[in-house]
Amino acid sequence: MCGIIGCVAEEPVAGILLEGLKRVEYRGYDSAGMATISGSRLAVRKGAGRVSAIEEARGMSSMLGKVGMAHTRWATHGSVTDENAHPHASCGELVAVVHNGIVDNYISLKKGLLAKGHKFRSETDTEVIAHLIEDEYKRTRDPLRATLAGVKKLRGQYAVVVMFQDRPDVMTGARKDAPLIVGVGEGMMFLASDVLAFIGHTDRTIFLDNYEAVEITKDGVKIVGPDGKRVKREPDQVAWELSDATKSDYAHYTLKEINEQPRTVVSASVQDAGKVERFARAIRKAKSLYITASGTSYHAGLLMKFRLNKEARIRADVVVAGELKEHAEFLEKGSVLVALSQSGETADVMEGVREAKGRGVRVCSIVNAAGSSLARESDEVLLLNCGPEVGVAATKSFTAQVVVVNLVVDAVLGKTRPGGAEELSRAVAEALKCDGLVQELVSAYADRPDFYFVARGYESPLALEGALKLKELSYIHAEGMPASELKHGTLALIEKGTPVVVINPSGPNHAESLANAEELRARGADVIGVSDVKDEVYKHFVRVPKVQPKFTPVVEAIPLQLLAYRMSVARRNDPDYPRNLAKSVTVK
Ligand code: G6P
């Protein structure tokens, strides 16, 4: 969940690190810090707060040195304090580390280190890594061997980057179940938790595998396996560009990403037909089919299940990723697991995928981040092609998922060239015009404590998604549910003026949803209709264009995303960095 960037270069690195750190801040934003080595002196500046605040307060930009690393934290062990911010140095200041993950056995390791005389300055699990590697380094005087020997004692998950005070020419790293990527530049080399950290400097990347360790110099990379033997791997080129990772003229990444959707629904639809067919064939032949994901991706999974059930008559179980292990006994050879994830690093998803693979299940994934753990560990992969998503709340990745899911289901149904992407793109552009109306809704309801979202059938996951977006960004309590469920409890909460969004496209469920809207109105609710057809039951009406039924969630998502975004701004939240959340949840 934390963001890491490290760099060894032939020029001072503080500016490069800060720029990269801001781009990975979405991974966690409780605290920030940086360490550099200059003239054989290890300097660490850090504190609790957002990167820009710590930069200003501690003067990180003026730190000297051609080797350095920086970190942005999402707290797990130890509260949000200056001392608990990374980097953490060993007691002799010989070694400094930054870490993303959780060290499960840190208490026993800490006891052993304290007994040996090590002095601890923080409450974090991470600090044990610095002391462990310091011990190994004193013994071996070899940064890479010391790193490998140190991390071998850890249980849990880690991506660590390590600096050695007397070796300003090198930096090491190691990973297990948390991403660590080498950026191969000209006269500069990077270790980072995300390609975005160094995208302006190089697009050549090497993704480390679990249990590997790496040593970089300004122009060299040495990767070793857990046995210490050299591993040869050529860099891959990533398709993302620097402009993808900036806000352009938008106030926030989230708004930029919402507005990119007329383009990204098209790029998502450009897929290798052979790969789509292999994916579809795996589904057709599956002995049993499971779909798993977390958060917004889970809602895309629900949409996939719906079409597979209804149109392809294929039974599929959708299980929230963190719960998949509870159903493990059903994951058997011949089954297929479809995993959906924007980041491809969500710990819950990866745990489920590994459990399934261990049981001989074929894993087919739909993922945005090429080279991510999910992409590399799956048997079949389709990429979302929607560019990096920086805003913590998923927006364009959701609509891209719906597009790719539809391509797969169409292929399962034998429709190999479904088309419709350009038409969908125009409809999304049209849907975006509702922003003014959404702002009126925000003025009317920004002070309401609760919001409800209801829908029926294929749209039901959209009710969940609308509520999730609003909670994440505005901090307003929101619930989404099938409209049929209202009368089984939630109607008791409806009072005069309660806003209820009814997502209700023309189609087989339209009349029943209108009846639910009437029931809501009769109990005083302010009904907000999202539909291609107006009705007098709606107090407010957001028109979305009529599209093919399989694409309705794409156009309906737009006003729901804008509502959450505008509400966040009106309530003076930061929509890109909602409190307590992180985009890439790499801990369980
Ligand atoms: C986090 C994000 C959500 C996202 C979920 C799953 O909770 O804040 O926006 O939907 O993770 O992420 P994934 O990368 O697996 O799609």
Boltz pocket constraint, residues with backbone or C-beta under 6 A from the ligand:
constraints:
  - pocket:
      binder: B
      contacts: [[A, 294], [A, 295], [A, 296], [A, 297], [A, 340], [A, 341], [A, 342], [A, 343], [A, 344], [A, 345], [A, 346], [A, 349], [A, 392], [A, 393], [A, 394], [A, 581], [A, 582], [A, 583], [A, 584], [A, 585]]
      max_distance: 6.0
